[in-house]
Amino acid sequence: MIRHAPAAAFTSLLPAAAFAILVSVCAAAAVPEGRSPVVDEIRAEACRSNRSAEGRPLPLAAHWNRGSAPAGFGPAWQLEMIEKGSHLLPWFAFPNLGSTMDAGMPGKWTAREYYEAPMKRCSALGLPISLVGTQWESVLLADERFRSHPPQTSARVLSAEGKLIKRLSPVGPVEQWREAGRLWTSSPAMKQLQEWYPEPPLVLMVSNHEAPLGKFDDEKRWTDAHGTGRDAAYCEAHSGGGWAARYKALLDGMREGLSSPAWRRAARFIAYKVSPAPSHFGRWPQWTQYAAYRPGRMNWETSVWDGGSPSYYLHDWMPITDYTVWSPQVESMNWTAFMEAEALRYNPEFWFEFSAWDGHTGAPGKKSKRDQYAERGQALTPERYGGTVQFGLWLVRPRAVREFRGYLETREAQEPYFRPIAEAVDRVYAVPILREFWRRGALVANRAREHPYQAAVPDEYKNVHRWFLLDTDADPPRPWTLETPLAVFALAHVLGDAPARRWLLYVHAPAGERRGVTVTLPEFGAVRIDAPVAGAFYLAAESGRTVARVP
């Protein structure tokens, strides 16, 4: 067993070259006056290819709360944080359909007051931006221009009783989806944004992607011609391309609606929930009914959308926690397992981020996850939440982590929970060894165990290894259920070849610090380390058999 060395011994484990990549955010003299060097890092990493010779792009922090109400996480505040050294990917509200800059926004201010100065500042700095919107396809259900179509040409589902219902149809006219897309990006407000920022390096357009979708077997136009019970391949082949064709038309229309060629080139369309594999893969026998899986393809969405932002959530409405088998830490291993084989295979530049939430809304009369934890004698603190999200960061190594809060939630109430996320991102840039492992490390699989979600796994995926949680002496006896508590979560990345390999471990104990935990590191052996609530990193070196905490 190897016990970790004092922090002072850490530097002896670092290769000399690693120190050369440290980025100092204090060297203001090295950049034009008034601009933080962090700006250049944000631009470089947001625009870096997934296949860069330098390795993986470093992460960025973002948010779903657009600050459309003045007390929220608005763009003016974001720019202040960037100037102070935070690696944020700026986000704005996506302009409403047909809106102008004179339109009112929550908090008695106009769109012009919200957008103009921050957008022009982003332009001056050359920052990438994101526009965070609703589910764009929902306009097909709500806007009279589409609702007025007769049943046979409606984008809505035609029920067996011959009534149009408020769900999108998988056989509705494709051209209407394209028209809907053009409407979203041709508003006067959107045209003004393109004038204020003529040459953006990247514009992420982020969809909430929760419009209600109908099923083929619920659609009279389909069942009259094809009956029921057809498989996914048949449905796609006989419906003009199914959902994939319709979403592609929507996104093509949005790109066409942009008036600026520079914006058309810079635009990338990403959606909530889109991921290489569903996080609930294998959790219960009927999981495929709530997934985009079909034989031969885990998720068609990754070849239509330019990226995805699935939920790493402690949902307030389900018994998921950060300290049981049913946890975002365990579920997100399904994303990691299928990233290379699915998403990047079909779309090598797929922008993969994830959305984080602690299950708190602050809504009166609604029991949040923080309330639920308090009833169990636990506290869901910012430190604990940050440690859990940091585990997800190092498990998945996403392009960004985007925290969720409701549009009226305030920075005063929720910024303490966002800060640990932003700090986890900044830490990757500030600590050379973390930066090196993020770029080039290989995630270590625990092949001594299987992922606990094994229900109805398709034959084609039975050999995909999905378990990356390292064994510890704090683990409970097996077999595990969804409710089994886990005291310690540990993972590792490896660099180099034997006999000079190095491993970076990340360990955290959400329900309470654990000291002297023995972690089994594959092909290295047992190490004894401390597991704080907020998480800690350790570096193990095969040469010399040393382990040291990363300060």
Stockholm file with secondary structure:
# STOCKHOLM 1.0

chainA/1-551         MIRHAPAAAFTSLLPAAAFAILVSVCAAAAVPEGRSPVVDEIRAEACRSNRSAEGRPLPLAAHWNRGSAPAGFGPAWQLEMIEKGSHLLPWFAFPNLGSTMDAGMPGKWTAREYYEAPMKRCSALGLPISLVGTQWESVLLADERFRSHPPQTSARVLSAEGKLIKRLSPVGPVEQWREAGRLWTSSPAMKQLQEWYPEPPLVLMVSNHEAPLGKFDDEKRWTDAHGTGRDAAYCEAHSGGGWAARYKALLDGMREGLSSPAWRRAARFIAYKVSPAPSHFGRWPQWTQYAAYRPGRMNWETSVWDGGSPSYYLHDWMPITDYTVWSPQVESMNWTAFMEAEALRYNPEFWFEFSAWDGHTGAPGKKSKRDQYAERGQALTPERYGGTVQFGLWLVRPRAVREFRGYLETREAQEPYFRPIAEAVDRVYAVPILREFWRRGALVANRAREHPYQAAVPDEYKNVHRWFLLDTDADPPRPWTLETPLAVFALAHVLGDAPARRWLLYVHAPAGERRGVTVTLPEFGAVRIDAPVAGAFYLAAESGRTVARVP
#=GR chainA/1-551 SS CEECBCGGGGGGGSCHHHHTTCCCTTCGGGSCTTCCTHHHHHHHHHHCCTTCTTCSCCCEEEESCCCCSTTSSCHHHHHHHHHTTCCBCCEEECCCTTCCTTCEETTTEEHHHHHHHHHHHHHHHTCCEEEECCCGGGHHHHCHHHHTSCGGGCSEEECTTSCEEEEECTTSCHHHHHHHHHHHHCSHHHHHHHHHSSSCSCEEEEECCCCCBCCGGGCHHHHHHHCSCCCHHHHHHTTTSHHHHHHHHHHHHHHHHCSCHHHHHHEEEEEETCCSSCTTTTSSTTGGGGSCCBTTBSCGGGGTSSEEECEEECCTTSCCCSSBSSSHHHHTHHHHHHIIIIIHHHCTTCEECEEEECSCCCCTTCCCHHHHHHHTTCCCCHHHHHHHHHHHHHHHCCSEEEECCCTTCCHHHHHHHHHHHHHHHHHHHHSHHHHHHHHHCEECCCTTSCCSCCTTCCGGGTTCCCCCCCCBTTCCCSSCCTTCBCSCEEEEEEESCTTSCEEEEEEECTTSCEEEEEEEETTTEEEEEEECSSCEEEEEETTTTEEEECC
#=GC SS_cons         CEECBCGGGGGGGSCHHHHTTCCCTTCGGGSCTTCCTHHHHHHHHHHCCTTCTTCSCCCEEEESCCCCSTTSSCHHHHHHHHHTTCCBCCEEECCCTTCCTTCEETTTEEHHHHHHHHHHHHHHHTCCEEEECCCGGGHHHHCHHHHTSCGGGCSEEECTTSCEEEEECTTSCHHHHHHHHHHHHCSHHHHHHHHHSSSCSCEEEEECCCCCBCCGGGCHHHHHHHCSCCCHHHHHHTTTSHHHHHHHHHHHHHHHHCSCHHHHHHEEEEEETCCSSCTTTTSSTTGGGGSCCBTTBSCGGGGTSSEEECEEECCTTSCCCSSBSSSHHHHTHHHHHHIIIIIHHHCTTCEECEEEECSCCCCTTCCCHHHHHHHTTCCCCHHHHHHHHHHHHHHHCCSEEEECCCTTCCHHHHHHHHHHHHHHHHHHHHSHHHHHHHHHCEECCCTTSCCSCCTTCCGGGTTCCCCCCCCBTTCCCSSCCTTCBCSCEEEEEEESCTTSCEEEEEEECTTSCEEEEEEEETTTEEEEEEECSSCEEEEEETTTTEEEECC
//
